[in-house]
């Protein structure tokens, strides 16, 4: 398997695996940074500030590199990707987090690969591979054990449904990215963030939040990380990976992110690492190996001749 024959294999694209590892690490730090940011900023306004600033950074990079804006279906795809991945997804997730525990939100993200697998199959983009399904299920169980742990108490059903809707939007956005003609990741991110951020700004206004800048060095540091690393770098890495792997294979990053979050929180915030976490982390790694690493065809990009549906070729 080689790049020259139209496929991207794991052994031939080590750079993508490095990008995958960095994506998991940097995105895992986002939850810690959001927690620090929320201590000084209202949540929806904090998200608006984060993604608005990230959009500005992307536009500067687009201008410096002289990149052309997409047209036609490519432009429509970037806009739809932004509505789903930023506007609707984060609106649902942030609203759900008003009443739901953060551990539950982290566990819900584990369903991204499962939903991506089924959405990709429903759109005719990928075949339904049972090994990938088994791996996603094993890793999801690991996240539920390790992240939720001993969570107890009544759940606010609308909040849970909002979290699920946000997860579904994330999964569908990766399918949209694959179905439409691709643009440069910098341009796609600039457009998607510009389209999605107004959704969060409107939600912030409806919630009656005060719009103000961070007031402490710690809050500024958290926002700086969320803008430059947690948004600009993470979003770019994700689209780079998504351009080379199938949507399902790329989505396995969401299974490893909660594990990285717990490790980073233990290091920076002194949070304890429990036995359920160790057991869950082992299951996550086993599931990722089974579904994304051992299942090599799921990492490779299908050619037009191999796609179940050739409508988008």
Phi and psi in degrees as a GROMACS rama.xvg file:
@    title "Ramachandran Plot"
@    xaxis  label "Phi"
@    yaxis  label "Psi"
@TYPE xy
-143.478  166.656  UNK-2
-67.8341  -33.7379  UNK-3
-66.1212  -26.1  UNK-4
-89.354  12.269  UNK-5
94.8292  4.03885  UNK-6
-120.938  156.739  UNK-7
-118.894  109.752  UNK-8
-97.1576  160.269  UNK-9
-61.9983  -41.1654  UNK-10
-71.5502  -25.3685  UNK-11
-94.6479  -4.23099  UNK-12
-134.075  65.097  UNK-13
-64.5531  -30.2582  UNK-14
-60.592  -35.2226  UNK-15
-69.5548  -36.2812  UNK-16
-66.576  -36.9551  UNK-17
-64.0597  -42.4745  UNK-18
-61.828  -38.9845  UNK-19
-62.3433  -45.2428  UNK-20
-63.5459  -42.8362  UNK-21
-66.2392  -37.762  UNK-22
-59.2259  -47.2675  UNK-23
-62.2117  -44.1939  UNK-24
-64.6856  -51.4912  UNK-25
-68.8303  -41.4177  UNK-26
-68.3048  -31.464  UNK-27
-62.6855  -30.7971  UNK-28
-76.7023  -13.9802  UNK-29
-61.3572  -42.0583  UNK-30
-62.1844  -38.5844  UNK-31
-67.2673  -42.9723  UNK-32
-66.2358  -38.9324  UNK-33
-63.3096  -39.6146  UNK-34
-61.688  -41.2406  UNK-35
-70.5072  -37.442  UNK-36
-67.0319  -40.6038  UNK-37
-65.8658  -18.6525  UNK-38
-69.3622  -19.9534  UNK-39
-123.28  -8.59814  UNK-40
-134.15  144.309  UNK-41
-60.3472  145.843  UNK-42
-60.6793  -47.941  UNK-43
-69.4519  -38.035  UNK-44
-67.8642  -37.1972  UNK-45
-60.9902  -40.9062  UNK-46
-67.4705  -40.0583  UNK-47
-61.5127  -45.8002  UNK-48
-62.6389  -43.2198  UNK-49
-60.9629  -54.5153  UNK-50
-75.6037  -30.3722  UNK-51
-64.7922  -43.619  UNK-52
-66.8124  -38.7989  UNK-53
-64.2637  -39.3229  UNK-54
-60.3964  -41.8237  UNK-55
-61.5462  -41.9159  UNK-56
-62.0548  -44.0514  UNK-57
-63.4547  -39.7448  UNK-58
-64.9955  -37.2395  UNK-59
-62.264  -43.5175  UNK-60
-65.1474  -39.0198  UNK-61
-61.7669  -43.3265  UNK-62
-67.121  -42.7412  UNK-63
-63.7679  -33.8528  UNK-64
-91.0851  -4.38989  UNK-65
63.3352  37.551  UNK-66
-80.2974  140.963  UNK-67
-83.7494  148.259  UNK-68
-80.7774  146.521  UNK-69
-71.2586  162.964  UNK-70
-132.833  164.201  UNK-71
60.832  -131.271  UNK-72
-66.8984  -30.69  UNK-73
-65.0308  -41.1435  UNK-74
-66.3987  -43.2556  UNK-75
-61.0866  -39.5335  UNK-76
-64.7292  -41.8985  UNK-77
-64.9476  -39.9411  UNK-78
-66.0737  -46.3519  UNK-79
-64.4353  -38.369  UNK-80
-59.7953  -42.157  UNK-81
-66.8571  -40.7621  UNK-82
-60.2419  -43.2981  UNK-83
-76.6909  -51.1777  UNK-84
-77.4725  -27.2743  UNK-85
-113.407  -59.5692  UNK-86
-61.6914  -63.1664  UNK-87
-74.2394  -43.6368  UNK-88
-59.8427  -51.1895  UNK-89
-74.9766  -28.7403  UNK-90
-62.5363  -47.3431  UNK-91
-63.4741  -45.3228  UNK-92
-65.8982  -45.462  UNK-93
-67.5301  -38.0523  UNK-94
-65.4132  -42.6794  UNK-95
-62.0133  -34.6303  UNK-96
-71.8221  -10.8719  UNK-97
-64.9916  -29.1913  UNK-98
-122.853  -18.1418  UNK-99
-98.0988  148.384  UNK-100
-70.0842  149.907  UNK-101
-61.3062  -33.8872  UNK-102
-62.525  -36.4971  UNK-103
-67.9087  -40.3981  UNK-104
-61.9293  -41.3679  UNK-105
-62.4715  -40.0363  UNK-106
-68.6827  -36.6032  UNK-107
-63.0958  -32.9231  UNK-108
-62.3073  -21.5483  UNK-109
-65.7888  -17.1593  UNK-110
-83.2119  -5.08463  UNK-111
-58.1779  -48.8515  UNK-112
-61.748  -38.7392  UNK-113
-63.6048  -47.5828  UNK-114
-65.8764  -38.6545  UNK-115
-61.8157  -41.9395  UNK-116
-58.7425  -46.7408  UNK-117
-72.8364  -38.6066  UNK-118
-64.7007  -42.2204  UNK-119
-62.8777  -39.1847  UNK-120
-68.0728  -41.5854  UNK-121
-64.3261  -33.6305  UNK-122
-82.9651  -3.99187  UNK-123
75.3261  18.7859  UNK-124
-86.1127  -33.5036  UNK-125
-137.466  159.708  UNK-126
-81.0296  153.199  UNK-127
-85.1878  99.0626  UNK-128
-94.2371  123.098  UNK-129
-67.4874  -29.9249  UNK-130
-67.3558  -38.9236  UNK-131
-65.3599  -40.6232  UNK-132
-63.3406  -43.2996  UNK-133
-62.9511  -42.7513  UNK-134
-62.6385  -42.2696  UNK-135
-64.4268  -39.0506  UNK-136
-66.3747  -44.4145  UNK-137
-61.308  -45.8079  UNK-138
-67.531  -35.2667  UNK-139
-63.9744  -42.7202  UNK-140
-59.4549  -39.7922  UNK-141
-61.1921  -41.7496  UNK-142
-66.9297  -41.5493  UNK-143
-62.0684  -37.5978  UNK-144
-73.6179  -46.6848  UNK-145
-80.4217  -33.7487  UNK-146
-90.3178  -49.5478  UNK-147
-71.1131  -38.8395  UNK-148
56.5603  -121.459  UNK-149
-99.3842  31.9377  UNK-150
-59.2204  133.235  UNK-151
-135.586  159.973  UNK-152
118.774  165.299  UNK-153
-74.1789  143.994  UNK-154
-103.753  143.036  UNK-155
-83.8547  107.03  UNK-156
-57.1886  -46.1182  UNK-157
-58.0106  -35.827  UNK-158
-66.7195  -41.1522  UNK-159
-63.0976  -42.1306  UNK-160
-65.1477  -36.4142  UNK-161
-65.2743  -42.6961  UNK-162
-61.4692  -42.7616  UNK-163
-63.989  -39.7261  UNK-164
-63.8591  -40.0216  UNK-165
-63.3691  -42.0302  UNK-166
-63.217  -41.4988  UNK-167
-63.6237  -37.5596  UNK-168
-65.0399  -39.543  UNK-169
-62.4189  -45.836  UNK-170
-62.856  -45.5349  UNK-171
-68.2153  -31.9102  UNK-172
-62.8177  -36.5391  UNK-173
-67.3535  -32.8931  UNK-174
-69.1652  -42.1976  UNK-175
-59.446  -41.8753  UNK-176
-59.7852  -37.3665  UNK-177
-77.4015  -29.8618  UNK-178
-79.5028  -28.2191  UNK-179
-98.2806  157.278  UNK-180
-56.6321  138.934  UNK-181
-86.9061  145.597  UNK-182
-112.6  173.887  UNK-183
-58.2792  136.958  UNK-184
-54.5091  -33.1763  UNK-185
-65.1293  -43.8138  UNK-186
-67.3016  -44.279  UNK-187
-60.054  -43.8996  UNK-188
-67.3113  -39.7824  UNK-189
-60.1368  -45.6469  UNK-190
-68.4063  -45.823  UNK-191
-64.8271  -40.7839  UNK-192
-68.7401  -37.0305  UNK-193
-66.1124  -34.0073  UNK-194
-78.0313  -39.881  UNK-195
-79.8048  -32.5272  UNK-196
-59.6971  -39.8014  UNK-197
-57.9041  -29.2652  UNK-198
-60.2018  -43.2386  UNK-199
-71.9925  -36.0742  UNK-200
-63.8263  -41.6641  UNK-201
-63.9453  -41.7201  UNK-202
-63.1361  -37.9458  UNK-203
-64.0679  -42.0112  UNK-204
-65.2463  -42.8901  UNK-205
-63.9968  -30.2749  UNK-206
-81.935  -5.01131  UNK-207
71.6138  28.5563  UNK-208
-75.7197  149.73  UNK-209
-84.1495  133.61  UNK-210
-96.0276  110.637  UNK-211
-148.561  158.926  UNK-212
-82.2741  159.132  UNK-213
-55.2877  147.133  UNK-214
-111.932  -5.68164  UNK-215
-127.549  153.717  UNK-216
-58.1015  -35.626  UNK-217
-65.0044  -42.3824  UNK-218
-66.8695  -40.2785  UNK-219
-61.6966  -40.6842  UNK-220
-63.5376  -40.9182  UNK-221
-65.1399  -45.1513  UNK-222
-64.8556  -40.4571  UNK-223
-59.511  -42.9254  UNK-224
-64.1385  -44.8179  UNK-225
-63.5261  -34.56  UNK-226
-75.9693  -55.9487  UNK-227
-79.3228  -43.6167  UNK-228
-96.4342  -53.0088  UNK-229
-70.5133  -17.2471  UNK-230
-117.536  -61.731  UNK-231
-61.3995  -54.1442  UNK-232
-69.8517  -46.8874  UNK-233
-63.5255  -46.0228  UNK-234
-65.333  -37.9094  UNK-235
-66.059  -44.8392  UNK-236
-61.3206  -41.1647  UNK-237
-63.0715  -44.0561  UNK-238
-69.332  -32.8981  UNK-239
-62.0929  -44.5314  UNK-240
-67.1413  -43.6167  UNK-241
-64.2426  -27.3617  UNK-242
-72.6621  -21.471  UNK-243
-109.653  -26.0581  UNK-244
-110.928  169.324  UNK-245
-69.0055  160.55  UNK-246
-61.5896  -38.0896  UNK-247
-66.4352  -45.2987  UNK-248
-62.4985  -42.766  UNK-249
-63.5959  -32.4356  UNK-250
-69.2966  -13.7919  UNK-251
-64.3435  -16.2707  UNK-252
-59.2763  -32.1536  UNK-253
-67.8487  -21.0319  UNK-254
-77.5121  -31.8557  UNK-255
-87.6464  -20.7469  UNK-256
-59.6785  -45.6946  UNK-257
-60.9188  -34.0599  UNK-258
-64.0973  -45.5521  UNK-259
-62.9463  -37.7518  UNK-260
-61.0534  -45.1207  UNK-261
-63.0923  -42.2514  UNK-262
-65.1396  -41.9434  UNK-263
-68.2664  -40.4531  UNK-264
-63.9986  -36.5263  UNK-265
-65.6777  -36.6166  UNK-266
-74.9497  -47.1337  UNK-267
-89.1989  -35.2235  UNK-268
-108.191  -3.23235  UNK-269
73.3176  20.3367  UNK-270
-72.4332  145.766  UNK-271
-76.9492  145.474  UNK-272
-99.9179  119.324  UNK-273
-98.3876  166.983  UNK-274
-62.1362  -43.4571  UNK-275
-56.3845  -35.5777  UNK-276
-64.6646  -44.3347  UNK-277
-62.2269  -41.9797  UNK-278
-64.9042  -46.3834  UNK-279
-63.211  -40.5738  UNK-280
-62.6065  -38.5897  UNK-281
-63.235  -40.2911  UNK-282
-67.9287  -37.854  UNK-283
-61.0504  -48.2394  UNK-284
-62.3025  -39.6785  UNK-285
-64.5057  -42.3266  UNK-286
-66.4852  -40.4861  UNK-287
-65.4024  -40.4887  UNK-288
-63.1668  -43.7098  UNK-289
-68.4547  -44.0499  UNK-290
-88.4022  -31.6966  UNK-291
-114.642  -28.7034  UNK-292
-98.4167  -51.8668  UNK-293
-69.6601  -30.5336  UNK-294
-86.9595  74.7083  UNK-295
-56.2438  -39.7549  UNK-296
-60.9682  -23.9642  UNK-297
-77.9202  -18.9524  UNK-298
-84.2448  -27.2797  UNK-299
-78.9117  149.814  UNK-300
-80.3761  127.097  UNK-301
-70.7361  141.084  UNK-302
-82.7457  169.613  UNK-303
-59.3879  -38.2222  UNK-304
-66.4962  -24.4976  UNK-305
-93.782  -15.1956  UNK-306
-67.7458  137.495  UNK-307
-57.2157  -34.3953  UNK-308
-124.298  129.098  UNK-309
-99.5131  14.0301  UNK-310
-64.7083  -30.3678  UNK-311
-97.8682  6.04227  UNK-312
